[in-house]
Amino acid sequence: MKKEMKVGTLCVHAGEAPDPLYGAHTTPLYQTSTFVFESAEQAAARFGGKEGGYTYIRVAPNTPTHAVFVQKMAALEGGETGQTFSSGMAAIAAIALSQLEKGDHLVSNDVVYSSTYSLFSSILTKFGIEVSFVDTSDLEEVKKNVKKNTKLVFLETPANPTMTICDIAEISKMAREIGALSVVDNTFATPYFQRPLQLGADVVLHSGTKYIGGHADLLGGVVIGRRGFVKSMRSVVNNMGATLGPHEAWLCIRGLKTLHLRMEQHARNAMEVAQFLEAHPKIEWVRYPGLPSHPQHEIAKKQMSGFSGMISFGIKGGIEAGRKLMNRVELCSLAVSLGSVDTLIQHPASMTHASVSREVRMKVGITDDMVRLSVGVEDSEDIIADLDQALNW
């Protein structure tokens, strides 16, 4: 087809074709760690980089199953190519280790996933890399903190767990002007609702564990960008060993086939739940990008086509009230992670972000009363009824 396909069609068809050997309709799972060569000369050519093809599962492009996953993600994000990883954190680590060296400066959201924060603040700094955590929702703050040695600007938008939004286009432009890479963690929004590369970012990444897989049954990560960038990661990728398993790659392909359907339902449910919570007398505040009350609602409308399924809210009575709520839910599952078809509820300060000091949490808005909700694809009336009964004390 010459006509550019819509996102839903890309979710189903991009990167895939019938298996040329047996005609299998779905992408085969190449459950192998190594590949046989036709000759010693072919092996030498492949290992020497003179010929494309597969050599060993740890070495990119890994397996044909991985290649299909990459092609599908690249089509959805509007990028040239990509690389898969064993987790989202492995993807972030590979970007940092391949692009930064001693004396370089990294600018990051002040609110990021706790493991991202620990990687940047406790590990990169050991190698002489300077890190600044900035309120990236404030463009003036970003301008104040970029330096001549800034080589990478890392954005997580919407941010985990505060749902803070930053202007991808404007910050990517700032980064480009000083010769720095702009990298966006697009896990919360997915390429269905937000396409950072189209907004000017250089690199986009995902934790495939979340909405990409969609069923809470895998661990994985993926990076999408220009061919030159992905090639520049190759040494770290091949030697770090953070390889996505072929079965996980296959599960991501399967998950992507219904991404558009799931994300529509996630977003529809989340809006209804957010509106219910905002009107509830026991709820102090609600942060959902689709609500007009969200501080960056206008930016969200500008760069997102929908607002995904993540909500954070504060409950009157603080941490004890939050614990009571989470102990009383019946349909919602008390669990970390996000992006599953099931609704998940958790307390960031004592769970996902417990490793971040209380001082830092308070500074960036991860308050003790905060509850994070990953709204699933169940019937919205049932999710709301569960939250309503759990708040009825």
Order of alpha helices (4+ residues) and beta strands (2+ residues): alpha-alpha-alpha-beta-alpha-beta-alpha-beta-alpha-beta-alpha-beta-alpha-beta-beta-alpha-alpha-alpha-alpha-beta-alpha-beta-alpha-beta-beta-alpha-beta-alpha
